[in-house]
Amino acid sequence: MTIDEVLQEIKSEIEAKLPPNISIASVEFEGPEVVVHTKEPGKLVNNTEVIRSIAKGMRKRVVVRPDPSVLLDPEETIKKVKELVPEDAGITNFYFDPDTCEVTIEAEKPGLVIGRYGATFREIVKEVNWTPKVARTPPIKTSIVNNIRQLLRTSADERRSFLKSLGRKIHREISSKDQWVRITTLGGAREVGRSCILLSTPESRVLIDCGVNMSTENGTPYLYVPEVNPINQIDGVIVTHAHLDHSGLVPLLFKYGYEGPVYCTPPTRDLMALLQLDYLDVSAKDGCKIAYESAMVREEIKHTIPLNYGDVTDIAPDIKLTLHNSGHILGSSIAHFHIGDGFYNVAITGDLKFENTRLFNAATKDFPRLETLIVEATYGGARDFQTSRVEAERRLQDAVKKTIKQGGVTLIPAFSVGRSQEVMLVLEESIRKGVIPEVPIYLDGMIWEATAIHTTHPEYLNTEVRNKIFHKGENPFLAECFEPVDSAEMRARIIAEREPSVILSTSGMMNGGPIMEYLRAFGSDKEHTLIFVGYQAEGTLGRRIQKGWNEVPLPNYDGRTEMMKINLNVKTIDGFSGHSDRRQLISYIKRIRPQPQFILTEHGDERSCLELASGIYKATRIPSKALVNLETIRLA
């Protein structure tokens, strides 16, 4: 059956289920969605149960759009929307796309635009016929979110053409009579960095993550092997989360000729663009080889298809993808693949946190079906047990209080995404409750921009923080104690004044970034404190200081390297990690439903991957194996 015949069959099926007073103008594929055009959008929006029933019956995502002939004039539409939406919603902008018949409404409180159970949304459709898309106005100004939204608006025609072409590719007829599933490890096996796995069937190939290893010269996945090529025939790329060891080289694929989709959650799209552009900037400043140009990041954004947790999405003729919360950072996900018509199911955890934290709910453990699980092993070694979250917070408070008392500065090198925001929430509450004295908390590097992205997507935060933001009007990230360092002059002033304060600064492993200037200024004085709250990879400056080196090489302002004495207090507080320790990983495996038949470990050093695989088997008797780079394993 041809694609056009499939579309005609879908159209007939929809028409048969709709009331007789609603007509369908056309049906087409756009990426993974079936787009239905009608001249009666107001009537159809009141028949949401019918649409849901149709989508469930076809097992496809169905989107209803109006026919262009029935659209209200844009100026009249704005007037009507403002009449229907409460003023408290704080509408800040309208953007019209006549080709998709969509109006994007940016508002400070999107929930008031949607209304209780979608009532206001439906009224808008009935009155103006445009399809409303509701977007949150970022509470903190963020250039990256604004630039992404602007790029998507200006490239709407190009993106629509891409989606239509992709839709026909995804919904093509299955040609192979064979059924099998294989994975090939292209990076991240028995190492931390350059995560990359190829999932293959006779019909399709998808790539899960494409990261960079920042701590070694051999930092690129094995993208040249035959299994991957030609790259332009890969059906899709799935990014589990935004950290560079998972997303850093996705734009490189576009440089190599990839033109397909990138699937991830909306916050992952925003955060990975932020981190990738910073990666290029730091590489240029350090005189390193530039892996790709910023234009490739823009191509990646134009080809990204954002998916919310729980959305079941066709990404190939024989593969459905569902993203689930992994509890690691904002928008991080477990990628679950349903292959064939119930033939096989694989889940890849990405980075995993099986514990409720200040930012996120614990990782999802329930799946419809599951045969193979590929799990991270960063802290999977037999002796890898982390401090409890409560104890970690107490130790942080004690260290900061002691440093303030002796007139010192607390330096916290932190990844801009994840650990920084966790520590911010602890410090904000500690100051608000008087646990530590009121001192400024300076945020340097990309931390403030990353925090702004967190405030743009509060629906991805945990239940408690969401309730504070949505129901109490309290946003802890907007507390007065936080001061973004927005210039070199401000940084110089902080260093010159040497007043008691807390400085959160990138980079998290001290291999560059503003933290180097603070270390140079405060590292030789005993009254100051350096606190590590995140993973320090072998070979990084952070790891050397963590190990107790009392003298380390630092690049000088003129490019030369000089040795520096480390006299400040050095502490490691590991309870803030976004990774599960061995105890949590084993607990997660035991509590997954349904239990997998086979488990593979990756994303950890060799010892951690081997010991976790062994520990899983001893605890559950589920066959387990530590993956090796460049091996191909047949799963079914």
C-alpha positions in Angstrom: 0.0 0.0 0.0 1.4 3.4 -1.0 1.6 6.4 1.5 -1.3 8.1 -0.3 -3.4 5.0 0.0 -2.6 4.8 3.7 -3.7 8.5 4.1 -6.9 7.9 2.2 -7.7 4.9 4.4 -7.0 7.0 7.5 -9.3 9.8 6.2 -12.1 7.3 5.6 -11.7 5.8 9.0 -11.8 9.2 10.7 -14.9 10.3 8.7 -16.7 7.1 9.6 -16.3 7.9 13.3 -17.1 11.6 13.3 -20.6 13.2 13.6 -22.2 13.9 10.2 -22.0 17.7 10.7 -18.2 17.7 10.7 -16.3 17.3 7.5 -12.6 16.5 6.9 -10.8 18.7 4.3 -7.6 16.7 4.2 -5.3 14.3 6.1 -1.5 14.3 5.9 1.5 13.1 7.8 3.8 15.6 9.5 6.7 13.8 11.2 5.2 11.2 13.6 1.8 13.0 13.6 -1.4 12.5 11.5 -2.7 16.0 10.8 -6.4 16.4 10.2 -7.7 19.6 8.5 -11.3 20.6 9.0 -13.6 23.6 8.4 -15.4 23.0 11.7 -12.5 23.1 14.3 -14.9 24.5 16.9 -17.2 21.5 16.6 -14.3 19.0 16.5 -12.6 20.5 19.6 -15.7 19.5 21.6 -15.4 15.9 20.3 -12.0 15.3 21.9 -13.1 11.8 23.1 -13.8 10.9 19.4 -10.3 12.1 18.4 -8.7 10.2 21.3 -10.6 7.1 20.3 -9.4 7.5 16.7 -5.8 8.0 17.8 -6.0 5.0 20.1 -7.5 2.8 17.4 -4.8 3.8 14.9 -2.1 3.9 17.6 -0.9 7.2 16.1 -0.7 10.8 17.3 -3.6 12.8 15.8 -3.5 16.6 15.5 -6.6 18.6 14.4 -6.0 21.8 12.4 -8.5 24.3 10.8 -8.7 24.8 7.1 -7.2 28.3 6.3 -10.4 29.5 4.8 -12.1 29.7 8.2 -9.5 31.7 10.1 -10.4 34.9 11.9 -8.3 38.0 11.1 -5.2 38.1 13.4 -6.1 41.5 14.9 -9.6 40.3 15.7 -8.1 37.1 17.1 -5.9 39.0 19.5 -8.9 41.0 20.7 -11.1 37.9 21.1 -8.4 35.9 23.0 -7.8 38.8 25.4 -11.6 38.9 26.1 -11.6 35.1 26.8 -8.4 34.8 28.8 -8.1 36.3 32.4 -5.8 39.3 32.6 -3.9 37.5 35.3 -2.5 35.1 32.7 -0.1 37.8 31.7 -0.1 37.4 27.9 3.1 38.9 26.5 3.1 38.0 22.8 1.1 36.5 19.9 2.8 34.8 16.9 0.7 33.7 13.9 1.6 31.0 11.4 -0.9 31.0 8.6 0.5 27.9 7.0 -0.1 25.7 10.0 -3.1 27.8 11.1 -1.6 28.1 14.6 -1.3 31.0 16.9 1.3 30.9 19.6 0.2 32.6 22.8 3.1 33.4 25.2 1.9 34.0 28.7 3.4 34.2 32.2 0.7 31.8 33.4 -0.1 29.4 30.6 -2.5 27.4 32.7 -4.9 30.3 32.7 -4.8 30.4 28.9 -5.7 26.7 28.8 -8.3 26.9 31.5 -9.7 24.3 33.8 -9.8 21.0 31.9 -9.0 22.9 28.7 -12.2 25.0 28.8 -10.7 28.3 27.8 -8.6 26.6 25.1 -11.7 25.2 23.5 -13.5 28.5 23.7 -10.6 30.2 21.9 -10.7 27.6 19.1 -14.5 28.0 18.7 -14.3 31.8 18.5 -11.2 32.3 16.3 -10.7 28.9 14.5 -6.9 29.2 14.9 -5.2 26.4 16.8 -3.7 27.9 19.9 -0.2 26.8 21.0 0.5 28.0 24.6 4.1 28.8 25.6 5.4 30.0 28.9 7.0 33.5 29.0 10.4 32.8 30.8 10.3 34.3 34.3 14.0 35.0 33.9 15.1 36.5 30.6 16.9 33.8 28.6 18.5 34.5 25.3 18.8 30.8 24.3 15.0 30.1 24.7 14.2 33.4 22.8 16.6 32.6 20.1 15.3 29.0 19.7 11.7 30.2 19.5 12.7 32.9 17.0 14.6 30.4 14.8 11.7 28.0 14.8 9.4 30.8 13.7 11.6 32.1 10.9 12.3 28.6 9.6 8.7 27.4 9.7 8.4 26.7 6.0 11.7 24.7 6.0 10.6 22.8 9.0 7.2 22.0 7.7 8.7 20.6 4.5 11.1 18.5 6.6 8.2 17.1 8.7 6.1 16.2 5.7 9.0 14.3 4.1 9.7 12.7 7.5 6.1 11.7 7.9 6.1 9.7 4.7 9.4 8.0 5.7 8.1 7.0 9.2 4.8 5.6 7.9 6.3 3.7 5.0 5.3 0.1 4.5 7.6 -2.5 6.2 9.6 -4.2 3.5 11.5 -6.9 5.4 10.0 -10.2 6.4 12.7 -10.9 9.0 12.5 -9.8 12.6 15.6 -9.2 14.8 16.9 -6.5 17.1 20.6 -5.6 17.6 22.6 -2.9 19.4 26.1 -1.7 18.6 28.1 0.3 21.1 29.8 3.3 19.6 31.0 4.9 22.8 30.3 5.1 26.6 30.9 1.4 27.2 33.3 0.9 30.2 34.0 4.6 30.1 32.2 7.8 31.1 31.9 10.1 28.1 30.9 9.9 24.3 27.8 7.9 25.0 26.4 6.5 21.7 24.4 3.4 20.9 23.0 2.2 17.6 19.7 0.3 17.7 19.1 -1.7 14.5 16.3 -3.8 13.0 16.0 -5.2 9.5 13.8 -2.1 8.7 15.4 0.8 10.6 18.4 2.2 12.5 18.2 4.8 15.4 21.1 6.4 17.3 20.7 7.0 21.0 22.9 9.9 22.2 26.0 11.2 20.5 28.3 12.6 23.2 31.8 13.9 23.6 34.5 12.8 26.1 36.0 16.0 27.4 38.8 14.4 29.4 40.6 12.7 26.6 41.8 13.4 23.1 39.9 10.3 21.8 36.6 11.9 22.6 34.4 11.1 19.6 32.2 8.1 19.2 33.1 5.5 16.5 30.9 7.1 13.9 33.0 5.8 11.0 32.1 2.1 11.5 30.0 0.4 8.7 27.0 -0.1 11.0 26.4 3.6 11.2 27.0 4.6 7.6 25.6 6.1 5.5 24.7 8.5 8.3 22.0 10.2 6.2 20.0 6.9 6.2 19.7 6.7 10.0 16.0 7.0 10.9 16.4 9.1 14.0 18.6 10.3 16.8 17.3 10.2 20.4 19.0 12.4 23.0 18.4 11.2 26.6 19.6 14.4 28.2 21.6 17.6 27.5 24.9 16.9 29.2 27.7 17.0 26.6 28.8 13.4 27.2 25.4 12.5 25.7 24.5 15.4 23.3 27.8 17.2 22.6 28.4 15.8 19.1 24.8 15.6 17.8 25.5 18.7 15.6 28.5 16.9 14.1 26.1 14.4 12.5 24.6 17.2 10.5 28.0 18.2 9.4 28.5 14.6 8.2 25.3 14.7 6.1 22.5 13.7 8.5 19.2 15.3 7.7 16.8 13.4 9.9 15.0 14.1 13.2 16.3 14.5 16.7 13.9 13.4 19.5 14.2 14.7 23.0 12.1 16.6 25.6 11.6 20.4 25.2 14.0 21.3 28.1 16.6 19.0 26.7 16.4 20.8 23.3 17.0 24.2 25.1 19.7 23.0 27.4 21.7 21.0 24.8 21.8 24.0 22.5 23.1 26.1 25.4 25.8 23.6 26.3 26.8 22.9 22.7 27.3 26.6 21.9 29.3 27.0 25.1 31.4 24.0 24.1 32.3 25.7 20.8 33.1 28.9 22.6 35.4 27.2 25.1 37.1 25.1 22.4 37.8 28.3 20.4 39.2 30.1 23.5 41.4 27.2 24.4 42.8 26.9 20.9 41.3 23.4 20.4 40.0 21.9 17.2 36.4 23.0 16.6 34.2 19.9 16.0 31.5 21.8 14.1 30.1 25.3 13.5 27.2 27.0 15.3 25.2 26.6 12.0 25.1 22.9 12.8 23.5 23.6 16.2 20.8 25.6 14.3 20.3 22.7 11.9 19.9 20.4 14.9 17.2 22.7 16.5 15.3 22.9 13.2 15.3 19.1 13.0 14.3 18.5 16.7 10.9 17.0 17.5 10.2 17.6 21.2 8.3 14.9 23.1 6.8 15.1 26.5 7.1 12.3 29.0 4.7 9.5 28.2 4.1 10.4 24.5 4.1 7.2 22.5 5.6 8.2 19.1 6.3 6.4 15.8 9.9 7.1 14.8 10.2 4.3 12.2 7.9 1.9 10.5 8.6 -0.7 13.2 9.7 1.3 16.2 7.7 3.4 18.7 9.5 5.6 21.2 8.4 6.7 24.6 10.4 9.0 26.9 10.1 8.6 30.7 11.6 10.7 33.5 15.1 9.5 34.6 15.4 11.9 37.5 18.9 13.1 36.5 18.6 16.7 35.2 15.9 18.8 33.7 14.1 16.9 30.9 16.4 13.9 31.3 14.7 10.7 30.0 14.8 6.9 29.8 14.2 6.0 26.2 11.8 3.0 25.8 11.6 1.4 22.4 8.6 -0.8 21.4 9.8 -2.8 18.3 7.5 -4.4 15.8 3.9 -5.4 16.7 4.7 -6.5 20.2 7.9 -8.2 19.1 10.5 -6.7 21.5 11.0 -3.9 24.0 14.3 -2.2 25.0 14.9 0.6 27.5 18.0 2.7 27.8 18.3 4.7 31.0 20.7 7.4 30.0 21.8 8.8 33.4 19.6 7.8 36.2 18.6 9.0 39.7 16.3 6.7 41.6 15.5 9.0 44.5 13.3 12.1 45.0 15.6 15.1 45.0 14.9 18.8 45.5 14.5 19.2 41.8 13.1 16.0 40.4 10.9 13.0 41.1 12.6 9.6 41.1 13.2 7.8 37.8 10.2 6.0 36.3 10.3 2.2 37.1 7.0 1.0 35.4 6.8 0.2 31.7 4.2 -1.6 29.6 6.7 -4.2 28.4 10.4 -4.7 28.8 12.8 -7.4 27.6 16.2 -5.7 27.7 17.4 -2.9 30.0 20.6 -0.9 29.3 21.6 0.8 32.5 24.2 3.4 33.5 27.0 2.3 36.0 28.7 5.6 36.9 28.6 4.7 40.6 27.9 1.0 40.2 31.1 -0.3 41.8 31.0 -2.5 44.8 32.2 0.3 47.1 30.3 3.2 45.4 27.9 4.3 48.2 27.0 8.0 48.4 26.2 10.2 51.4 22.4 10.5 52.0 20.8 13.7 50.6 19.9 14.9 54.2 23.5 14.4 55.4 24.9 16.0 52.2 22.8 19.1 52.8 23.9 19.3 56.5 27.6 19.0 55.5 27.2 21.7 52.9 25.5 24.0 55.5 28.2 23.3 58.1 31.0 24.0 55.6 29.5 27.3 54.4 28.8 28.4 58.0 32.4 27.7 59.1 33.9 29.5 56.0 31.7 32.5 56.6 32.7 32.6 60.2 36.4 32.8 59.4 35.7 35.5 56.8 36.3 33.3 53.7 34.7 32.6 50.4 33.1 29.2 49.5 33.9 28.1 45.9 31.6 25.4 44.4 32.6 24.3 40.9 29.4 22.9 39.4 28.0 21.8 36.2 25.7 24.6 34.9 22.8 22.1 34.5 21.6 20.0 37.5 24.0 20.2 40.4 24.0 24.0 40.4 20.2 24.2 40.7 20.1 21.5 43.4 22.7 23.5 45.5 20.9 26.8 44.8 17.7 25.4 46.4 19.5 24.1 49.5 21.3 27.5 50.0 18.2 29.5 49.4 16.2 27.6 52.0 19.2 27.7 54.4 19.4 31.5 54.2 15.6 31.9 54.3 15.3 29.8 57.5 18.4 31.4 59.1 20.5 28.2 59.1 23.4 30.0 57.4 24.0 33.8 57.6 22.7 36.0 54.7 25.5 36.3 52.2 25.4 36.8 48.5 25.4 33.7 46.3 27.1 34.5 43.1 26.3 32.5 39.9 29.0 32.6 37.3 29.4 31.0 33.9 26.2 29.6 32.3 24.5 28.8 35.6 22.1 31.7 35.5 21.1 31.0 31.8 20.6 27.3 32.7 18.5 28.3 35.7 16.4 30.5 33.4 15.6 27.4 31.3 14.5 25.6 34.5 12.1 28.4 35.2 10.8 28.1 31.6 9.9 24.4 32.1 8.6 24.1 35.7 6.3 21.2 34.7 9.5 19.1 34.5 10.4 19.8 38.2 9.3 17.7 41.1 5.8 17.9 42.6 6.8 20.1 45.6 8.6 22.8 43.5 5.8 22.7 40.9 3.2 23.3 43.6 5.2 26.2 45.0 5.4 27.8 41.5 1.9 27.1 40.2 -0.2 27.3 43.3 1.7 29.5 45.8 3.3 31.9 43.4 6.7 31.2 45.0 9.7 30.6 42.7 12.8 29.8 44.8 15.1 30.5 41.8 14.0 34.1 41.9 15.2 34.7 45.5 17.1 37.9 46.3 20.2 36.1 47.5 21.2 35.0 44.0 23.3 37.4 42.0 24.3 36.5 38.5 27.9 37.5 37.5 27.2 39.2 34.2 30.6 40.7 33.4 34.4 40.4 33.8 34.3 43.7 35.8 31.8 42.2 38.3 34.0 39.1 38.7 37.0 41.3 39.3 35.1 43.3 41.9 34.0 40.1 43.8 37.7 38.9 43.8 39.0 42.3 44.9 36.4 42.7 47.8 37.0 39.2 49.1 33.8 39.4 51.2 32.3 36.3 52.7 30.1 34.8 50.0 29.3 31.6 48.1 30.4 31.3 44.4 28.9 28.7 42.2 30.8 28.7 38.9 31.5 26.5 35.9 33.2 24.3 34.9 32.2 21.4 37.2 35.5 19.5 36.7 37.6 22.7 36.8 38.9 22.1 33.3 38.2 25.7 32.2 35.6 28.4 32.8 35.4 31.2 35.4 36.1 28.9 38.3 39.8 29.0 37.3 40.0 32.8 38.0 38.4 32.2 41.5 40.8 29.4 42.2 43.7 31.5 41.2 42.5 34.3 43.5 41.5 32.3 46.6 43.3 28.9 46.2 46.4 29.7 48.3 44.5 31.2 51.3 43.5 28.9 54.2 40.3 30.8 55.2 38.5 29.8 51.9 36.9 26.5 51.0 36.5 24.5 47.8 33.6 22.1 47.7 33.1 19.4 45.1 29.5 18.4 44.6 29.8 16.5 41.3 31.7 13.8 39.5 35.4 14.5 38.8 36.8 12.5 35.9 40.3 11.1 35.8 42.8 13.5 34.3 40.9 16.7 35.2 42.2 19.4 37.5 39.2 18.9 39.8 40.2 15.2 40.2 43.8 16.1 41.1 42.8 18.6 43.8 40.2 16.1 45.1 43.0 13.5 45.4 44.9 15.9 47.6 47.5 17.4 45.3 48.8 20.5 47.2 50.4 22.0 44.0 48.7 22.0 40.6 49.6 23.5 37.2 47.4 26.5 36.2 47.5 28.4 32.9 48.6 32.0 33.3 47.0 35.0 31.6 49.8 35.0 29.0 49.2 31.4 28.1 52.1 29.9 30.1 51.6 27.3 32.8 52.7 27.9 36.4 52.5 25.9 39.6 50.1 27.0 42.3 49.9 26.0 46.0 46.6 24.7 47.1 46.0 25.8 50.7 42.3 26.4 50.9 40.1 23.7 52.5 39.0 21.0 50.1 35.8 19.0 50.7 33.8 16.5 48.6 30.1 16.2 49.3 28.9 13.5 47.0 25.2 13.3 48.1 24.2 15.9 45.4 25.1 13.7 42.5 22.5 13.3 39.8 23.5 9.6 39.4 22.3 6.7 41.5 24.9 4.9 43.6 25.2 1.1 43.7 22.5 0.7 46.3 20.0 2.7 44.4 20.8 1.1 41.1 20.3 -2.4 42.5 17.1 -1.2 44.1 15.9 0.2 40.8 16.5 -3.1 39.0 14.6 -5.0 41.7 11.6 -2.7 41.5 11.3 -2.3 37.7 8.0 -3.7 36.4 8.0 -5.8 34.4 11.4 -7.4 35.2 13.7 -7.4 32.2 15.1 -10.7 30.8 18.5 -9.3 30.1 20.5 -6.3 31.5 23.5 -4.5 30.0 25.7 -2.0 31.8 27.5 1.0 30.4 28.5 4.7 31.2 31.0 3.8 34.0 34.6 2.9 34.2 35.5 -0.7 33.5 35.4 -1.7 37.2 32.1 0.0 37.8 30.4 -1.6 34.8 31.8 -5.1 35.5 31.0 -5.0 39.3 27.4 -3.6 38.7 26.7 -6.4 36.1 27.9 -9.0 38.6 26.0 -7.4 41.5 22.7 -7.3 39.5 23.0 -11.0 38.6 23.7 -11.9 42.3 20.8 -9.8 43.5 18.2 -10.8 40.8 19.5 -13.7 38.8 18.8 -11.7 35.7 21.6 -12.4 33.1 23.7 -9.3 33.0 26.8 -8.2 31.0 29.1 -5.1 30.8 29.1 -3.7 27.3 32.3 -3.2 25.4 32.8 -0.4 22.8 32.4 -1.6 19.2 30.6 -4.8 20.0 27.3 -5.8 18.4 24.8 -7.8 20.4 21.7 -9.5 19.0 18.9 -9.0 21.5 16.2 -10.9 19.6 
